[in-house]
Amino acid sequence: MRDVEISKEPVELYKILKFEGLVASGAEAKSAIAEGLVAVNGSIETRKRKKIVSGDIIKFGDETFRIQLSP
């Protein structure tokens, strides 16, 4: 698991996938989420604009991220 720092809360789920380079575009991120390929805190998440905050755990493929608010 790796940590991902965000500068403000909340951040929409699809933006995290895009900014971390897991997908090529926002549209690809939204598609992956809609297809049920992303889990947040252990549950499949299909809401593209799900608000992500510090402490959330995101799993996509073989990647797992813990979200942290940067100081």
PyMOL commands that set and color helices and strands:
alter all, ss='L'
color gray80, all
select helices_A, chain A and resi 13-19+26-34
alter helices_A, ss='H'
color red, helices_A
select strands_A, chain A and resi 2-6+11-12+38-40+43-44+51-52+57-60+63-69
alter strands_A, ss='S'
color yellow, strands_A
deselect
rebuild
show_as cartoon
